[in-house]
Amino acid sequence: MSNNGTVDKIKGTVKEGAGNVTDNKKMKAEGILEKTVGKVKEAAESVAEDVKGKFNK
């Protein structure tokens, strides 16, 4: 299992927080987007693992 989704979520959280602190709306939006990308990657990895599990029985 890859940690790419988790890394994206962490980077997004940090970027979103920095955007909040500096009142930088663009940075905050980028952070929210990165977190969303991370969640999608994790979901896709989970589905892929489930499919592989079904075929490896």
N, C-alpha and C positions, 0 to 999 in steps of 0.2 A: 504494500500500500504506500502510495506517495503522500508526502506532506505538503504538496504544492497548494492545496486549498487552504490548509491551516496557515501557511506562510502568508498567503494573500489576505486572509482574514486579519491576521495580526498587523500586517503593514497597513491595511485599510483602517483599522482601529486607531493606530498611531497617527496616521495622516488626518483622520477625521478629528481626533482630539487636538492636534496642532492647529487645524483650521478653526476649531472652536476658540482656542486660546488667543489666536492672532486675529480673529474675526475675518478670516479669509474664506469666503464662501466657495470659491473654486476648489481650494484644497480640501475643504470639508466634503464637497460633492465627489471629488476624486476618491477620497477615503471610503465613502459610502459605496461607490461603484466597486472598488477593490474588494471590500467585504462581501459584496454580492457575488462577484466573480469567484471568490473563494468558496462560498456556500454552494454555488453551482458546480464547481469542480469536485467538491466533496460528494455531492449527490450523484454526479456522473460516475465517480469512482465506485461508489457503493452499488450502483446499478450494474456496472461492469463486473464487479466481484460476484454479485448474485447470479448473473447470467453464466459466468464461468463455473460457478458452483453447480448450477443445474446441469451443465454439459459434462462435468467431470465425475458424475456419479456412476 
